[in-house]
Amino acid sequence: MTRIRANCPDCGDVELTPDEILIQVAHDDTELVGDGSQYRFVCPDCAGTVTKPADDRIVQLLITGGVALQVAEPSVDARPPHPEAPPAGAPLTADDLLDLHLLLESDDWFGILTGPRR
């Protein structure tokens, strides 16, 4: 399996598989890989999301390594999403709601939610 070395600002060099990295390419009419192109991954050591800029060379290296490519449409408003209107995720199920209810009954629910992922 292909291993890709990336750098986490907190943990240093980490090794990832192509499935653990996502390239988002922003382009305009004059260039294939424009400003705003980036790649991102979740650090396997600290579980933090790391986002780095990606130029044409980085994009080509990552694609050659098997990393998935997402092409971003040019947008006028490049601000991050507002916390009250986050991007859509997986739908909440009845089991998810029951798990949350049971979690909130425990004394350490906040520590569990903000602690390291299992």
Secondary structure, DSSP 8 states (H G I E B T S, - for coil): ---EEEEETTTEEEEE-GGGEEEEEE--SS-SS-TT-EEEEE-TTT--EEEEE--HHHHHHHHHTT-EEEEE---S--S---TTS----S---HHHHHHHHHHHHSTTHHHHHHS---
